[in-house]
Amino acid sequence: MLGFLVRLLPFWVREPLIILVGTVFGVRILYMALVDGEGWVPAVIGAVFLLGAALRVRVVVHALRARRPRRTR
């Protein structure tokens, strides 16, 4: 149900929201794994969240560059 609601949002709202949530979850899970000594499995899960957020940043940067007007020389 949540995935359906996220898909209804426009691109310029949805992508920053996904980046924010992925970054917060990734950092929090990594913090719990490293400081609280939870083990390596949560550290890997946190790293996957951060990797997903980084890929979404790349998608947004690519979309911004595609919208930029071409310069003619």
N, C-alpha and C positions, 0 to 999 in steps of 0.2 A: 504494500500500500504506500509506504514511504517513497519507494523508487518511482512509482507512478506519479506522485505529487512532485518529486524532484524533476521528472521529465517534463512536466507542464511549465516549469519556470523557463524564462528566456535564457539564452546562452550566457549573456553578460551578468546574470544574477546567479545562475546555477554553478558555473565554473569557479568563481571566487568562493562561493559557499562550500563547495567540495574541497577546494584547496585549504580553506580555513579549518574545516572539520578534520581532514586528513592530517594536517600539520599538528593540530592540538592533540588528537588521539595518538599520533606517532610519538610525539615528544613525551607525552604522559606515560605511555607504555614503556618507552625506553627508560624514563626516569625510574619507574617502578622496578624495572628489571635490573638496572645498574645500582641504584642506591639501596633499595630494599632487599636485594639479593634474591630475586624471584627465579633466576635461572636464565638460560640462553633462549628458551622458546619465546618468552615475551619480548626479548630483545629483537629477535628475528621478526616477530609480528609488528613491532614498532618500526623497524627498518622498512618493512613492506609498506606500511602506511605512509611513511615519509617518501619512499620511492614513488608511490602512486600520486602523492601531492606534487612531487617534482615533475612527473610526466604531465600532469594537468597544467602546471605552470608553462611547460613547453608548448602545449596546445594553445593556451591563451596568447602567448607571445607570437606564435605562428599566425594566429588569427588577426592579431593587431597589425602585424607586418603586412598581411595580405590586404588589409583595409587601407593602408597608407597609400596616398596617391603616388604614382610613379613620377620620378623626376626625368625630364627630357633634357638632353644636352645638345 
